[in-house]
Amino acid sequence: MLRFKRFRHAAITIAGVELMHRIRKNQFALSRFRAAGTTAPEISSAVLAA
């Protein structure tokens, strides 16, 4: 496995993974993004775009 060259890149990746875990467990308020009932990639892109 390749290593991250910068701590910031590792932190961003881990934050994304944690976000996906929260979305799958329904611990994230999806109503703010009007994304209820959509797929996980669509939700993550909507969240990251906001």
C-alpha positions as CSV (number, residue, x, y, z in Angstrom):
1,M,0.0,0.0,0.0
2,L,1.3,3.4,-0.8
3,R,1.7,5.9,2.0
4,F,0.3,9.4,2.1
5,K,2.9,12.1,1.4
6,R,1.1,14.7,3.4
7,F,-0.8,14.5,6.7
8,R,-3.5,16.8,5.2
9,H,-4.2,14.2,2.5
10,A,-4.5,11.4,5.0
11,A,-6.8,13.5,7.2
12,I,-9.1,14.3,4.3
13,T,-9.3,10.6,3.3
14,I,-10.1,9.5,6.8
15,A,-12.7,12.2,7.1
16,G,-14.4,10.9,4.0
17,V,-14.4,7.3,5.2
18,E,-15.9,8.5,8.6
19,L,-18.5,10.5,6.7
20,M,-19.6,7.4,4.7
21,H,-19.8,5.4,7.9
22,R,-22.1,8.0,9.5
23,I,-24.3,8.1,6.3
24,R,-24.7,4.4,6.3
25,K,-25.6,4.3,10.0
26,N,-28.2,7.1,9.4
27,Q,-26.3,9.4,11.8
28,F,-26.1,12.3,9.3
29,A,-28.9,14.8,8.6
30,L,-29.5,14.2,4.9
31,S,-32.5,16.5,4.8
32,R,-30.1,19.6,4.7
33,F,-28.8,18.4,1.3
34,R,-32.1,17.1,-0.1
35,A,-30.4,13.7,-0.6
36,A,-32.7,11.4,1.2
37,G,-33.1,8.1,-0.6
38,T,-30.2,8.4,-2.9
39,T,-27.0,6.3,-3.2
40,A,-24.0,6.8,-1.1
41,P,-21.7,8.3,-3.8
42,E,-24.4,10.8,-4.7
43,I,-24.8,11.7,-1.0
44,S,-21.0,12.1,-0.4
45,S,-20.7,14.3,-3.5
46,A,-23.6,16.5,-2.4
47,V,-22.1,16.8,1.1
48,L,-18.6,17.6,-0.1
49,A,-20.0,20.2,-2.6
50,A,-21.8,22.1,0.1
